[in-house]
Amino acid sequence: MSKPQDIRQRQKKLARLEIVATLYKRGYSIRKIQSEVMARLDLKTYSVATVHSDIKSLLEEWRENRIEDMDAALQLELERIDDTVRELWEQWEKSKTDYTKTARKQKGSPTRDEQTGQTSIRTYQTERTDTEVIRLGDPSYISEIRMQLAERRKLLGLYAPEKKDIQGGMSFASFLIESGMLDEAEQADGK
């Protein structure tokens, strides 16, 4: 049976790891993580070595979970892409909707109330202009839809692997000499 002190220690470590994980993912430095954890948990000491140890254990845990969670993560990303594409198609359709643009213009002159002394504008002419706006759709939506669909195909592995053919006019021996792995004296002895 665990002692109450051991349980408290484990709870403190879990709270510490939760804070470290959040800050590490956001790119905080080791020293900044150390000071934030100390401030948030009101700790008197928290060494840099312990911060490193906490980060190392988090990375190992994430590595193990990543393999297990890969299918779930892939499905989540595909769902996000699908939702985005649906919204983009809706916006594309809206961007093709024609509408009437109305502009109003008023002309008036200032008048002063004799009793209160306040100035107001008395309108004596109002003009209204209606313009029919015919829209053909915003092509940026189609562009973004195409990018989202390409990203979806990449996640699903539908593209053939890229073949890279690297050619050079250098012999293997020249490469070894150039890289410093073999000097000219060794090459001369080998002949």
Secondary structure, DSSP 8 states (H G I E B T S, - for coil): ---HHHHHHHHHHHHHHHHHHHHHHTT--HHHHHHHHHHHHT-S---HHHHHHHHHHHHHHHHHHHHHHHHHHHHHHHHHHHHHHHHHHHHHHHHT--EEEEEEEEEEEEEE-TTT--EEEEEEEEEEEEEEE-----HHHHHHHHHHHHHHHHHHT-S---------S--HHHHHHHHTSS-HHHHHHH-
